[in-house]
Amino acid sequence: PSFAPPPRPAADETVITPVKPDGSVREEIFVVAAPGAVVKVQLVCLRDQLYVWVGADGADASFKHGEMSMAFPGGNGSAGRTTRVGGPPSVAALTSGESGDASKNADRASDHLASRLARRAGVSVVASVNVATDLRTLAERAIAEKLAEMGM
């Protein structure tokens, strides 16, 4: 056997071509005042998907990217096949949070928010909720108002 180092990969010849924005991606960042904290929300709206990050500044200081979940609107199965028309959204945990211990993430706030937003907006939703339990309702209400304002 040879112990020589493997050959170096070829240089990447990718060419990046700038593209003018066409409005298919929209980002909204806003804050919501709460007792003892400031809830910060980032929404990234793509053509057929919504990304939501919720964090708070204050006592809980949770500017982190903990658990993350994805939900698909009800009625679409794999490969676009219809499974249940008008059924509940399908939800999957993408990450389990900081600890990696499922028992400590039993609440899965990201699952719940992704599911409700997928049902409301009719698009797939990736959500990361990183705020205390008492701030979640306030954050979700503000997100729903912003989405309505955006026509979603």
C-alpha positions as CSV (number, residue, x, y, z in Angstrom):
1,P,0.0,0.0,0.0
2,S,1.1,3.5,-0.7
3,F,1.3,6.0,2.1
4,A,1.6,9.0,-0.2
5,P,-0.9,11.8,0.3
6,P,-3.9,11.7,-1.9
7,P,-3.8,13.9,-5.0
8,R,-5.1,17.5,-4.5
9,P,-8.5,18.1,-6.0
10,A,-8.7,20.3,-9.1
11,A,-9.2,24.0,-8.6
12,D,-12.8,25.0,-8.5
13,E,-13.7,26.6,-11.8
14,T,-17.1,27.8,-10.8
15,V,-18.1,31.2,-12.2
16,I,-20.5,33.3,-10.2
17,T,-22.7,35.5,-12.4
18,P,-24.4,38.4,-10.6
19,V,-28.2,38.4,-11.0
20,K,-30.4,41.4,-10.5
21,P,-33.0,40.9,-7.7
22,D,-36.4,39.9,-9.1
23,G,-38.4,40.2,-5.9
24,S,-38.6,36.5,-5.3
25,V,-36.8,36.8,-2.0
26,R,-37.9,39.2,0.7
27,E,-36.5,39.6,4.2
28,E,-38.2,41.3,7.1
29,I,-36.5,41.9,10.4
30,F,-38.5,43.4,13.3
31,V,-38.6,43.6,17.0
32,V,-41.5,43.2,19.5
33,A,-41.4,44.8,22.9
34,A,-42.2,42.4,25.7
35,P,-42.1,42.7,29.5
36,G,-38.5,42.3,30.4
37,A,-37.3,41.4,26.9
38,V,-37.2,42.4,23.3
39,V,-38.3,39.7,20.9
40,K,-36.4,39.8,17.6
41,V,-37.9,38.1,14.5
42,Q,-36.4,37.5,11.1
43,L,-38.6,36.4,8.2
44,V,-37.2,35.3,4.8
45,C,-39.9,34.8,2.3
46,L,-39.0,32.8,-0.8
47,R,-41.3,31.9,-3.7
48,D,-42.6,28.7,-2.1
49,Q,-41.0,28.7,1.4
50,L,-40.8,30.8,4.5
51,Y,-37.9,30.9,7.0
52,V,-38.7,32.2,10.5
53,W,-36.2,32.9,13.3
54,V,-37.3,34.1,16.7
55,G,-34.9,35.1,19.5
56,A,-35.0,37.5,22.5
57,D,-32.8,40.0,24.1
58,G,-33.3,40.4,27.8
59,A,-33.3,38.1,30.8
60,D,-33.2,35.0,28.7
61,A,-30.7,36.4,26.1
62,S,-31.3,33.8,23.5
63,F,-29.6,35.1,20.4
64,K,-28.9,31.6,19.3
65,H,-30.0,29.1,16.7
66,G,-31.3,26.2,18.7
67,E,-33.9,23.8,17.6
68,M,-35.2,24.0,14.0
69,S,-38.2,22.4,12.4
70,M,-39.7,22.2,8.9
71,A,-43.4,21.9,8.1
72,F,-45.1,21.2,4.7
73,P,-48.7,22.3,4.2
74,G,-51.3,19.6,4.5
75,G,-52.3,17.7,1.3
76,N,-48.9,17.2,-0.2
77,G,-47.0,13.9,0.2
78,S,-43.6,13.0,-1.1
79,A,-42.9,13.8,-4.7
80,G,-46.0,16.1,-4.8
81,R,-48.5,13.2,-4.5
82,T,-51.7,14.1,-2.7
83,T,-52.1,12.2,0.5
84,R,-54.7,13.9,2.5
85,V,-56.4,16.9,1.0
86,G,-56.6,19.6,3.7
87,G,-54.8,17.4,6.2
88,P,-52.5,18.8,8.9
89,P,-49.1,19.9,7.9
90,S,-46.3,17.3,8.0
91,V,-43.5,18.4,10.5
92,A,-39.9,17.3,10.8
93,A,-37.3,18.3,13.4
94,L,-34.2,19.4,11.6
95,T,-32.1,20.0,14.7
96,S,-32.8,19.2,18.3
97,G,-31.4,22.3,20.0
98,E,-28.2,22.8,22.0
99,S,-28.3,19.7,24.2
100,G,-29.1,17.2,21.5
101,D,-31.1,15.4,24.2
102,A,-34.7,14.9,22.9
103,S,-36.1,14.8,26.4
104,K,-35.0,18.3,27.0
105,N,-36.6,19.5,23.8
106,A,-40.0,17.8,24.4
107,D,-41.7,21.2,24.0
108,R,-40.5,21.6,20.3
109,A,-41.8,25.1,19.9
110,S,-40.3,25.2,16.4
111,D,-42.5,22.3,15.4
112,H,-45.7,24.1,16.6
113,L,-44.9,27.4,15.0
114,A,-43.8,25.8,11.7
115,S,-47.0,23.8,11.5
116,R,-49.3,26.7,12.2
117,L,-47.6,29.0,9.7
118,A,-47.5,26.3,7.0
119,R,-51.3,25.9,7.5
120,R,-51.8,29.6,7.4
121,A,-49.5,30.6,4.5
122,G,-49.9,27.4,2.4
123,V,-46.1,27.1,1.9
124,S,-43.4,25.1,3.5
125,V,-42.0,26.7,6.6
126,V,-38.6,26.4,8.4
127,A,-38.8,27.8,11.9
128,S,-36.3,28.2,14.8
129,V,-37.9,29.4,18.0
130,N,-35.4,30.5,20.7
131,V,-37.5,32.4,23.3
132,A,-39.0,31.6,26.6
133,T,-42.5,30.0,26.7
134,D,-44.2,33.2,27.9
135,L,-42.9,35.2,24.8
136,R,-44.0,32.7,22.1
137,T,-47.6,33.8,21.8
138,L,-46.5,37.4,21.5
139,A,-44.0,36.5,18.8
140,E,-46.4,34.4,16.9
141,R,-49.1,37.1,16.9
142,A,-46.6,39.6,15.6
143,I,-45.5,37.2,12.9
144,A,-49.1,36.6,11.8
145,E,-49.7,40.3,11.6
146,K,-46.5,40.8,9.5
147,L,-47.5,38.0,7.1
148,A,-51.0,39.4,6.7
149,E,-49.4,42.8,5.9
150,M,-47.2,41.1,3.3
151,G,-50.2,39.3,1.8
152,M,-49.4,35.8,2.9
